[in-house]
Amino acid sequence: MISVETKISNKIFDNCLMNASGAKCMTFEDLSKLKNSESGTWITKSCTISSREGNPSPRYVDLKLGSINSMGLPNLGFQFYLDYVLEEHKLGNDHLFFSIAGLSLEENMEMLNKINSSDFQGWVELNLSCPNIQGKPQTGYDFERTEEVLNKIFSFYSKPLGVKLPPYFDMVHFEIVADILNQYPLQFVTCINSIGNALYIEDESVVIKPKNGFGGIGGAYIKPTALANVRMFYKLLRNDISIIGCGGVETGKDVFEHLLCGASMVQIGTQLMKEDISVFSRLLTELKTIMKAKNYKSLKDFKGKLKEL
């Protein structure tokens, strides 16, 4: 019997798959479909205090090897998602992920204060890495600011929390960020958000409207970068900080490689947009086929055991 169970902190999940925040998780209908899918759990849309329309369209385009987007954090507002997760708690679903992405530190602190005083018992994913808000830099690339944000948050926040990170490309940056994150009681990090400010051209034109065509790139284009970030943070972070891999997952082999690099769970973004919730069932079948061929009975048989020359 092959098991794809996994664990973050002390919570066991039936399998290692979930959606990436931003992919088909904004409305109640979206979230209901995720709930009834084959995913191990699900996460809400990254939210701001007030609802947002986001950037003008076209703002998301599927590409042959992935996608490009500049969505601009469209969401239904913090209270909608808090009400949603609290209602799910009443139904016994205490393993949800709640994504927040305030437009300022003050906004994030306001949302976290409300979550901290609520009955929410799941995980918060604090988005430090949205590349598609015009005029707003990614917090995750400002190391002093990242430390300031975490200092202020953990001065009062006492519930399970993790951070969603941008992609890093320099070995020194991996070490600097890991040194910062290791100071705080984080339970997970999500690696990676889309690679920001890419440009895709078709028929002598950009393909999305915001930011003159610049947008976050996802899908197969970013898989090697995603795997590198998963691997480095798996090696550098404390053992009690789990890694959630995200980026370039199209097949069960991609899931397997994220786990091999050290991920405990794997998020699906671009491929979920392309394929809808049936993607989870397919990926699990393909993952189990790989595990069976390699005689692996559970994820712990190979998780983090990437061979090095």
N, C-alpha and C positions, 0 to 999 in steps of 0.2 A: 504493500500500500504506500503510495507516494503522498507525502504531506507538503503542502505549500503554506502551512501556517507560519506566521511570523509574530514578532513581539516588539513593541516600543514601550519602554519603561516596564510596567508590570501588566500591561494589557496585551492579550493575545488576539490576533486577527486571523480569520479563517484563511485568508490568502494575502499576498503581498502587493496587490494592485489597488490603485485608487486614481481618481481623476486629478489633474493638475488644476489648481484654482485659476479660473478664467475660461476653462473649457466646459461649456454646456452645464453651468451650475449657478446661473444668475436668478432664475425665476423659481417659483414653487414647483412648476411642472418639470423643469430641468432637474431639480433636486429629488423629486419623486422618482423620476426615471433612474437616477443614479442609485437611489435607495433600493430599487427593485432589480438592479443589475447584478452581475456576477462579481463586482468589485468587492474587495475586502472591507473597505470603508469609503467614505466620501468627504469632500471638503467644500465649503461654501465659496462663493465668489468673494474675492478680496473687496472689502467694503470701506467706505468712508462714512463719516457721521451722517451727512446728508446724501440723498440719492443723486446720481450723476448720469447724464446722458452719454458722456464720453465724447470722443473726438468725432468729427464729421466723417461720413462715408464717401467712398469706399475706404474701409479701415482694416479689413482682414481679407487676405487672398491666399488660397491654396496654391502651392507651387509643386513642381514635380518631385522635389526632394524635401518638401516641408511646407512652411508657411511664412508669411510676413504679416505683421500686424502693428497697428498703432491705435489700440482700442481706447486708451485714455481712461481706464477704470470705470466703465459704465457699471452701475450697481443700483440696487433698490434701497440702499441706506442701511446703516448699522442696526436700527431697531427691528427692521424686517428679519434680518438674519439671526439676531439674538432671539427673537420670538420663535423663529423656526427651530433653532437647536434646542431651546428649552422645551418646546412641544415634543420634539423627538425624544428628549430625556424622559418625559412622562410615559412614552411608549416603550421605554427600556433601552433606547439606543444611546449609550453613554460613551461611545467610542468615536464620536464625530470630530472633525477638524473644522475650526472656525478661522477664516482668513481675514485679517485686517490690514489696511494699507492707508493709514491716515495721511493727509497732505501736509501734516506738520507733526512735530513731536507732541505738541499740546493735544492735537486731535487723537493721536494714538493713545496718549495717557488717559484722555477722557473715556475712550472706548474700553481700555483695559481696566480702568476703575469700575466701570459698570459691569464688565464681565466678572471681575473679582468679587463683587458684592452680589452677583447673581447665583443661581443654582447650577450654572454650567459646570460640568465635570470632565469635559473632553479636552482637546488640545487646541491652543491658539497657534496659528502660523502667522507670525509677524512679517509682513512683506517689506524687506529692506532693499528691494531690487527692481521696482517697476521702471522700465526705461522709456515709457511712452506718455509721460505727463509733461506737456510743454512748459518749459521754464523751471522744472523741478529736477535736481540731480538725483542720482541713485545714492541713497545713504550708504549702501554697502561698499562704495568706492572711497568714501571719506572715513578713514580709520578712526580718527579722533572723534568724529561725530557718532560713529557706530558705538564706540565705547561710552560716550555721553548718554546716548539713547538707552543702552542696556543698564547703565548705572541708575538712571532715573526710574526706569521701569521696575527693576528688581528691588528698588527701595521700598516698594509697596506691593508688587504683584506676587501672589503666592501660589498660583495654579500652574498646571503644566503648560509650558510655552516653548516654541521653537522659532527659528528664523528662516526665511526664504532668501537665499543669497544670489547675487549676480554671479556670472562666470568670472573666474580669475584666470590669468594667463601667465603670471610670473611666479616662480618658486618662492621668492621672498614674500610676495603678497599672501600666498597660502600660509606661510609661517606667521606673518603678522596677524592675519585674521584669526587663525587658530589660537594664538596666544591670547587674543582678546576674548574669544568665545569660551575658552577654557576657564575663565575667571567666574563664569556665571552658571546658575543652576538650570541651564537649557536642557531640554529632553531630546531635541532633535534639531537637525539642520536639513533644509531642502536645497539640493544642488541639481540643477541650476534653473534660474529664470532664463528667458530668451536672451540671445546675444543682441544687445541693443544697437540701434542706429545702423542697421544694414540697409542696403539699397538694391532693389531688384528692378530691372529694366525689361520692358517688352514693347516691341514696335516703337522704339525711340522715345518711350515714355515711362515714367514711374507708374506703379500699379496701385498705390494707395494715396489718399489725399493729404492726411495730416503731415506736418513737418516736411513738406515738399518731397514726400515719398520715402522718408527715412522711417524704419520701423524695426521692431524686434523680430529676429529670425528664429524659427523653431524647426523641429523635425530632423530628418537625417543629416542635414547640414551641420547640426551642432552636437551630434552624438559623441565624437571623439573628445570634444571639450567637456561635455557633461561627464563622461567616464573619468576623465582626468581629475575633475573636481571632486567627484565621489571618492575616488581612490585616495587623493591627497588628504581630504578631510577625515576619511576613515583612519588613515595612519596617524594624523596629527591631533585629533580631538580625543578627549577622555573616552574611556570605554563605555561610560554610561550615557554618552550622547549618541543617539541613533542617527543614521544617515538615510534620508529619503531621496532616492535618485529620480531625476527628471531630465528628459532631453533625448530626442531621437529614437523613441521606442515605437517601432513599427511591427516587430515580430517577437515571438517568444525568445529567440536568440538574443535580442536586444535586452529583454528583461533579465535573462540569464547573466549577461555581461555586467549589467548594473549591480546585480547581487554578487557576482564574482569579485567586483571591485570593492564591495563592502556595504552596499545599500541593504537596509532592512525592509524597506518598502519601495515601490516604484510608481511614480505618477505618470499618467498618460494625458497628453495635451493635444498636439496637432492631430495625431491619429484618431483620437476621440472625436475631434471636430469633423474629420473626414468620414469616419465609419460609424459613429454613434455608439451606443452602449454595448452593442454586440461585440465590440473590440475586446472587452474583458474576457468573455468566454473563449474567444479564439486564442488570445494570448496565453491564457491558463492552459489550454489544451496543448499548445505548442511548447510551453515551458515544461510541462509534465513529460512530453515526448522526449525532450532533450535529457531530462533528469533520468528517465527510464533507460535511455541508451547509454548513459554514463554510470548507471547503477547507483544513483543518488536517491536516497529515501526521503530526505528532508533538506530544507534550505541550509541548515547548519553544516551539512556535509561539504558545501563548497562556498558558502558566503565568506567573502573577504579573502579567499585563498587563491587569488590571482598569482600565477607563476611568474617569477622574474628571472631573467637570464644572468 
